[in-house]
């Protein structure tokens, strides 16, 4: 699947920080049970890549990607762990080249029109707007639509259940990224039914 195909599988892509490996599979199952299949596991904890491996093996219906990719090695490690896409907070020439070499679809972070132009010149048609709220949010996305109507975005950063519908109503937004689907307190408590309920609500946002 292309990045755009992946982004269009659902209205919300949860941004997941997994502290304990035994949380990975039940968390993935809870989100998928709520209708959320595309999962971004961030490289913010030591168990992140092992979590990706576990999710891919135990929950094949999940589309698991890796976020917080900042180097070519991160990209290679993510593909080796079984990730089907990568997400980066930014965009560099070395990341672009690594994405080409590994064949792993990359969703790069952009914040300015120049960032978008760089991604577009590299042949990419989908970007993350990050951090969305700081980068101008709805106003920035509306402004970008004029010169870049062929680009689609996944705004991430500062978006919640209340603001997500406003973003999803824009023609250049394929989905939004957010951490509210897997609050740390619920994950630590193992309250998987509550997370499934949050996922069900999110899956109905569009």
Secondary structure, DSSP 8 states (H G I E B T S, - for coil): --HHHHHTT-SEEEEE--SSGGGHHHHHHHHHHTT--EEEEETTSTTHHHHHHHHHHH-TTSEEEEE---SHHHHHHHHHHT-SEEE-SS--HHHHHHHHHH--EEEEEE-SHHHHHHHHHTT--EEEETTTTTTTHHHHHHHHHHHTTT-EEEEESS--HHHHHHHHTSTTEEEEEESGGG-HHHHHHT-HHHHHHHHHHHHT--
